[in-house]
């Protein structure tokens, strides 16, 4: 079973992103579940959501404490909570930012992990460019697809189009595609270095 934990703030689409990932997995004939965990339910409050993907039925409904991947939609949370708790040494992490790990103050943390699996993705910038709104969920899902190969970009795009219509759908798909290419290029640069 592959487990993903999403971190962000209310209003950033953290819950929607987990649901879209589950739908993408379903479209590939996998079993998946997505569910949120709320603290205080207000705009801007820290929010977590979870997604599990497996080839067989998923029986557990507990929060994800030992994620295979972290998707961090709001980098301001990096030093406010223990976001990295339980991340496996071979785990994946995507952070919505244009800053380096050193600039984000997590360079020491990253040393214990495979560098090609810990990535910074300019998801908000890509969302603004393609969607006109600062919603990083779809770009981070495109980046997740490129980083892990767990779901395909076509499945992510289909999940987005299933949830949204018109310009919103196409803007999100374009942002996810741009992030997919960005992450592919970043991983290649890291493995070639």
C-alpha positions as CSV (number, residue, x, y, z in Angstrom):
1,X,0.0,0.0,0.0
2,X,1.3,3.5,-0.9
3,X,0.3,6.2,1.6
4,X,0.3,10.0,0.9
5,X,-0.1,12.8,3.4
6,X,-1.0,16.2,2.2
7,X,-0.3,19.4,4.3
8,X,-1.7,22.8,3.6
9,X,-4.1,25.5,4.7
10,X,-7.8,25.7,4.5
11,X,-8.8,27.1,1.1
12,X,-5.8,25.7,-0.8
13,X,-7.5,22.6,-2.1
14,X,-5.7,20.1,0.2
15,X,-8.8,17.9,0.5
16,X,-9.6,18.2,-3.2
17,X,-6.0,17.2,-4.2
18,X,-6.2,14.0,-2.1
19,X,-9.6,13.2,-3.7
20,X,-8.3,13.8,-7.2
21,X,-5.3,11.5,-6.6
22,X,-7.7,8.8,-5.4
23,X,-9.9,9.2,-8.5
24,X,-6.7,9.0,-10.7
25,X,-5.8,5.7,-9.0
26,X,-9.4,4.4,-9.5
27,X,-9.2,5.2,-13.2
28,X,-6.1,2.9,-13.3
29,X,-8.1,0.0,-11.7
30,X,-6.5,0.5,-8.3
31,X,-8.1,0.7,-4.9
32,X,-7.9,4.1,-3.2
33,X,-9.3,6.2,-0.4
34,X,-9.0,9.8,0.4
35,X,-10.1,11.6,3.5
36,X,-9.3,14.9,5.4
37,X,-8.3,15.7,9.0
38,X,-9.3,19.2,10.1
39,X,-8.3,21.2,13.1
40,X,-10.2,24.4,13.4
41,X,-12.3,24.6,10.3
42,X,-11.6,28.0,8.9
43,X,-9.9,29.5,5.9
44,X,-6.1,29.5,6.4
45,X,-6.0,27.0,9.2
46,X,-3.6,24.0,8.9
47,X,-5.3,21.1,7.1
48,X,-4.2,17.6,6.4
49,X,-5.6,15.1,4.1
50,X,-4.7,11.5,3.2
51,X,-4.7,9.2,0.3
52,X,-4.0,5.5,0.1
53,X,-3.5,3.5,-3.1
54,X,-3.2,-0.3,-3.4
55,X,-3.8,-3.1,-5.8
56,X,-6.1,-4.8,-3.2
57,X,-9.0,-3.5,-1.1
58,X,-7.9,-1.1,1.7
59,X,-9.3,-1.9,5.1
60,X,-7.7,0.7,7.3
61,X,-9.2,4.1,7.8
62,X,-6.6,5.5,10.2
63,X,-4.7,8.8,9.5
64,X,-1.5,8.2,7.6
65,X,1.3,8.3,10.2
66,X,4.1,6.7,8.1
67,X,3.7,8.2,4.6
68,X,5.5,7.0,1.5
69,X,5.0,10.6,0.2
70,X,4.4,14.0,1.6
71,X,2.8,16.8,-0.5
72,X,3.3,20.1,1.2
73,X,1.1,22.8,-0.4
74,X,2.1,25.6,2.0
75,X,5.8,26.0,2.8
76,X,5.0,28.3,5.7
77,X,4.0,25.2,7.6
78,X,7.5,23.7,7.4
79,X,8.6,25.1,10.8
80,X,5.2,25.2,12.5
81,X,4.4,21.5,12.7
82,X,6.3,18.2,12.5
83,X,5.3,17.7,8.9
84,X,8.1,15.2,8.2
85,X,7.0,12.8,11.0
86,X,7.0,9.2,9.8
87,X,8.4,9.9,6.3
88,X,10.2,6.7,5.2
89,X,13.9,7.0,4.3
90,X,13.1,6.1,0.7
91,X,10.0,8.4,0.7
92,X,9.0,11.2,-1.6
93,X,8.3,14.8,-0.7
94,X,7.1,17.6,-2.9
95,X,7.0,21.1,-1.5
96,X,5.2,24.0,-3.2
97,X,8.0,26.6,-3.4
98,X,10.5,28.4,-5.6
99,X,13.1,28.3,-2.9
100,X,15.9,25.7,-2.3
101,X,16.0,23.4,0.7
102,X,18.7,25.5,2.2
103,X,16.6,28.7,1.8
104,X,13.6,26.8,3.3
105,X,15.8,25.8,6.3
106,X,15.4,22.0,5.7
107,X,18.8,21.2,4.1
108,X,19.9,19.2,7.2
109,X,16.6,17.2,7.1
110,X,17.1,16.3,3.4
111,X,20.5,14.7,4.0
112,X,18.9,11.5,5.3
113,X,16.8,11.0,2.2
114,X,17.3,10.2,-1.5
115,X,17.7,13.7,-3.0
116,X,16.0,12.7,-6.3
117,X,12.8,12.0,-4.3
118,X,12.7,15.3,-2.4
119,X,11.6,18.1,-4.7
120,X,10.6,21.7,-4.7
121,X,7.9,22.5,-7.3
122,X,6.8,26.0,-8.1
123,X,3.1,24.9,-8.0
124,X,1.6,28.2,-7.0
125,X,3.5,30.0,-9.8
126,X,2.3,27.3,-12.3
127,X,-1.3,27.5,-11.1
128,X,-1.2,31.3,-11.5
129,X,0.2,31.0,-15.0
130,X,-2.2,28.4,-16.3
131,X,-5.3,28.8,-14.1
132,X,-5.0,32.4,-12.9
133,X,-5.5,31.3,-9.3
134,X,-3.1,30.4,-6.5
135,X,-4.3,26.8,-6.1
136,X,-1.3,24.5,-6.0
137,X,-3.1,21.1,-5.8
138,X,-3.2,20.1,-9.5
139,X,0.4,21.1,-10.2
140,X,1.6,19.1,-7.2
141,X,-0.4,16.1,-8.5
142,X,1.3,16.4,-11.9
143,X,4.6,16.6,-10.1
144,X,3.7,13.6,-7.9
145,X,2.9,11.6,-11.0
146,X,6.3,12.4,-12.5
147,X,8.2,11.7,-9.3
148,X,6.6,8.4,-8.3
149,X,5.1,6.9,-11.4
150,X,2.3,5.7,-9.1
151,X,-0.3,7.2,-11.4
152,X,0.0,8.5,-14.9
153,X,-0.4,12.1,-16.0
154,X,-3.3,11.1,-18.2
155,X,-5.1,9.7,-15.1
156,X,-4.5,12.9,-13.2
157,X,-5.9,14.9,-16.1
158,X,-8.9,12.7,-16.4
159,X,-9.6,13.1,-12.6
160,X,-9.3,16.9,-13.0
161,X,-11.7,16.9,-15.9
162,X,-14.1,14.7,-14.0
163,X,-14.2,17.2,-11.1
164,X,-14.1,20.5,-13.0
165,X,-15.3,21.8,-16.4
166,X,-14.3,24.4,-19.0
167,X,-11.4,26.8,-18.4
168,X,-11.0,25.7,-14.8
169,X,-10.5,22.1,-15.8
170,X,-8.2,22.9,-18.7
171,X,-6.1,25.4,-16.6
172,X,-5.6,22.8,-13.9
173,X,-4.6,20.2,-16.5
174,X,-2.2,22.6,-18.1
175,X,-0.7,23.4,-14.7
176,X,-0.4,19.7,-13.8
177,X,1.3,19.0,-17.2
178,X,3.8,21.8,-16.7
179,X,4.6,20.5,-13.2
180,X,5.0,17.0,-14.6
181,X,7.6,18.2,-17.1
182,X,9.3,20.4,-14.4
183,X,9.7,17.4,-12.1
184,X,10.9,15.1,-14.8
185,X,13.6,17.7,-15.7
186,X,14.6,18.2,-12.0
187,X,14.9,14.5,-11.4
188,X,17.0,14.1,-14.5
189,X,19.3,16.9,-13.4
190,X,19.7,15.4,-9.9
191,X,20.5,11.9,-11.2
192,X,22.9,13.3,-13.9
193,X,24.8,15.4,-11.3
